[in-house]
């Protein structure tokens, strides 16, 4: 697979007590002993494409508490109304992240938090939709939310997985993240926008993961 980006880093591993469980109990958490036992998880963006993320404009970084990773977009912006073109009203981005886990462990995504910004005038609306799935798996998780003007603020939504879908043991896995932003000007004549750009402040998509021994 041809690399469009080559950003690697290590994030500390965390423990989960069961192979496939409902999330009534904590599914992830920092654990010094667990991190020492599991080693590290490495992640790398191996592909990024779509109208909302030209090559080189999507990156990944480790989150502050070492329980997951963040995807950041430089130019992910949808606009409608004013002088925006017809093609600006819908933008999409698919990012593929190669996840490598230590021998003897398996990984699942436990929670995802999405952040962005809405600048919508009265009469306009917006839509954010994200689906993520492990390559080769029939299981996927999706979130969809709508926004109605007038509003000019940051937004955030958290999606907790109902069931932890662990990957096969001792393998590398690719997590595909497909995100869409859409804006409808409606009756508004001004330019309206929905974005997930790092230039808009504390904006990213955070994936918390869970590890468990095989």
C-alpha positions as CSV (number, residue, x, y, z in Angstrom):
1,X,0.0,0.0,0.0
2,X,1.4,3.3,-1.1
3,X,2.0,5.8,1.7
4,X,0.5,9.2,1.3
5,X,1.6,10.2,4.7
6,X,4.4,8.7,6.8
7,X,3.6,9.7,10.4
8,X,4.5,7.2,13.0
9,X,4.4,7.4,16.8
10,X,3.9,5.1,19.7
11,X,1.1,5.3,22.1
12,X,1.0,3.4,25.4
13,X,-1.2,0.3,25.6
14,X,-4.0,-0.1,28.0
15,X,-5.8,-3.1,29.5
16,X,-9.4,-4.4,29.1
17,X,-10.7,-7.4,31.1
18,X,-12.6,-9.3,28.4
19,X,-12.5,-10.1,24.7
20,X,-16.0,-8.9,23.7
21,X,-18.1,-7.1,26.3
22,X,-20.9,-4.5,26.5
23,X,-19.5,-1.2,27.7
24,X,-21.4,-1.1,31.0
25,X,-18.0,-1.2,32.7
26,X,-15.0,0.9,31.8
27,X,-13.6,-0.4,28.5
28,X,-10.2,1.4,28.6
29,X,-8.0,3.3,30.9
30,X,-4.4,4.2,31.5
31,X,-2.4,1.6,33.4
32,X,1.3,1.7,33.9
33,X,1.5,-2.0,34.6
34,X,-0.7,-2.8,31.6
35,X,1.4,-0.6,29.3
36,X,4.6,-2.3,30.5
37,X,3.1,-5.7,29.9
38,X,1.6,-5.0,26.5
39,X,4.4,-2.9,25.1
40,X,3.2,-0.2,22.7
41,X,0.8,0.2,19.9
42,X,2.1,1.9,16.7
43,X,-0.2,3.8,14.3
44,X,0.6,5.2,10.9
45,X,-1.6,7.1,8.4
46,X,-1.1,5.1,5.1
47,X,-3.8,6.7,3.0
48,X,-5.9,9.9,3.0
49,X,-8.1,10.9,0.1
50,X,-11.4,12.7,-0.7
51,X,-12.6,16.2,-1.5
52,X,-12.0,17.3,2.1
53,X,-8.5,16.1,2.7
54,X,-5.9,16.4,-0.1
55,X,-2.7,14.3,0.4
56,X,-0.6,15.7,3.3
57,X,-3.5,17.5,5.1
58,X,-4.6,14.7,7.5
59,X,-2.3,13.7,10.4
60,X,-2.4,11.6,13.6
61,X,-1.0,12.3,17.0
62,X,-1.1,10.5,20.4
63,X,-3.7,11.8,22.8
64,X,-2.7,13.4,26.1
65,X,-3.5,10.4,28.4
66,X,-2.0,7.7,26.2
67,X,-5.2,5.7,25.7
68,X,-5.7,6.4,22.0
69,X,-4.9,8.6,19.0
70,X,-6.2,11.8,17.3
71,X,-6.9,12.4,13.7
72,X,-6.6,16.0,12.6
73,X,-7.6,17.7,9.3
74,X,-6.0,20.9,8.0
75,X,-8.5,21.9,5.3
76,X,-11.7,20.0,6.0
77,X,-14.4,22.6,5.3
78,X,-17.9,22.5,3.6
79,X,-19.6,25.8,2.6
80,X,-22.8,26.9,1.0
81,X,-24.4,30.2,0.1
82,X,-22.7,33.5,-0.7
83,X,-19.9,33.0,-3.2
84,X,-19.4,29.3,-2.3
85,X,-19.5,27.0,-5.3
86,X,-21.8,24.0,-5.7
87,X,-19.0,21.5,-5.1
88,X,-18.2,23.2,-1.8
89,X,-21.4,22.2,-0.1
90,X,-20.3,18.6,0.5
91,X,-16.8,17.4,1.5
92,X,-15.6,14.0,2.4
93,X,-12.4,12.4,3.7
94,X,-11.4,8.8,4.2
95,X,-8.3,8.2,6.3
96,X,-6.7,4.7,6.7
97,X,-4.7,4.1,9.8
98,X,-2.4,1.1,10.1
99,X,-2.5,-0.1,13.7
100,X,0.2,-2.5,14.9
101,X,-0.2,-4.2,18.2
102,X,2.3,-6.2,20.4
103,X,2.4,-10.0,20.0
104,X,-0.2,-11.7,22.2
105,X,-2.7,-8.9,22.3
106,X,-5.8,-7.8,20.4
107,X,-7.3,-4.3,20.0
108,X,-10.7,-2.7,19.7
109,X,-12.0,0.9,19.4
110,X,-13.9,1.7,22.6
111,X,-15.0,5.3,22.1
112,X,-14.8,8.1,19.5
113,X,-15.2,11.8,20.0
114,X,-15.7,14.2,17.1
115,X,-15.1,17.9,17.2
116,X,-15.7,20.7,14.8
117,X,-17.1,24.2,14.2
118,X,-20.4,25.4,12.8
119,X,-21.0,28.9,11.3
120,X,-24.6,28.8,10.1
121,X,-27.0,31.7,9.5
122,X,-30.8,31.6,10.0
123,X,-32.4,29.3,7.4
124,X,-29.3,27.1,6.8
125,X,-28.4,23.7,8.1
126,X,-25.4,21.3,8.2
127,X,-24.7,17.6,8.6
128,X,-21.7,15.6,10.0
129,X,-21.5,11.9,9.5
130,X,-18.6,9.5,10.3
131,X,-18.3,5.7,9.8
132,X,-15.3,3.8,10.9
133,X,-14.5,0.1,10.5
134,X,-11.6,-2.3,10.5
135,X,-10.6,-3.3,7.0
136,X,-12.0,-6.7,6.1
137,X,-14.6,-6.6,8.9
138,X,-18.3,-6.6,8.4
139,X,-18.7,-4.6,11.6
140,X,-18.8,-0.8,11.6
141,X,-19.8,2.1,13.8
142,X,-21.4,5.3,12.6
143,X,-22.5,8.6,14.0
144,X,-24.7,11.3,12.3
145,X,-25.7,14.7,13.6
146,X,-27.5,17.7,12.1
147,X,-27.0,21.4,12.8
148,X,-29.5,24.2,12.3
149,X,-28.7,27.9,12.0
150,X,-28.4,30.4,13.5
151,X,-25.3,29.3,15.4
152,X,-21.6,30.1,15.4
153,X,-19.8,27.8,17.8
154,X,-17.8,24.7,18.3
155,X,-19.4,21.3,18.5
156,X,-18.5,18.0,20.0
157,X,-20.1,14.5,20.1
158,X,-18.9,11.3,21.7
159,X,-19.9,7.8,20.5
160,X,-19.3,4.9,22.8
161,X,-19.2,1.5,21.1
162,X,-22.0,-0.8,22.3
163,X,-19.8,-3.9,21.9
164,X,-16.0,-4.1,21.6
165,X,-15.1,-5.6,18.3
166,X,-11.6,-7.0,18.8
167,X,-9.2,-7.7,15.9
168,X,-7.5,-11.1,15.3
169,X,-4.5,-11.6,17.6
170,X,-0.9,-10.8,16.5
171,X,-1.8,-8.9,13.4
172,X,-1.6,-5.5,11.9
173,X,-5.0,-4.0,11.2
174,X,-6.2,-1.0,9.1
175,X,-8.8,1.3,10.6
176,X,-10.8,3.1,7.9
177,X,-12.4,6.4,8.9
178,X,-14.9,7.9,6.5
179,X,-16.2,11.4,7.3
180,X,-18.6,13.6,5.5
181,X,-19.5,17.3,6.0
182,X,-22.5,18.8,4.3
183,X,-24.0,22.3,4.3
184,X,-27.4,23.5,2.9
185,X,-27.8,27.2,2.6
186,X,-31.6,26.9,2.6
187,X,-33.1,30.4,2.7
188,X,-29.8,32.0,3.8
189,X,-28.0,34.2,1.2
190,X,-24.8,34.4,3.3
191,X,-21.9,32.0,3.3
192,X,-22.5,29.1,5.8
193,X,-19.9,26.6,6.8
194,X,-19.3,23.4,8.8
195,X,-15.6,22.4,9.4
196,X,-13.3,20.1,11.2
197,X,-10.1,22.1,10.7
198,X,-7.3,22.4,13.2
199,X,-7.2,26.1,12.5
200,X,-10.6,26.4,14.2
201,X,-9.1,25.6,17.6
202,X,-9.4,22.4,19.6
203,X,-10.7,20.4,16.7
204,X,-9.9,16.7,16.0
205,X,-11.3,13.2,16.1
206,X,-10.2,11.2,19.1
207,X,-10.2,7.4,19.1
208,X,-9.8,5.6,22.5
209,X,-8.9,2.0,22.2
210,X,-8.9,-1.1,24.4
211,X,-6.3,-3.9,24.5
212,X,-6.8,-7.4,25.9
213,X,-4.5,-10.4,26.0
214,X,-5.3,-13.2,23.5
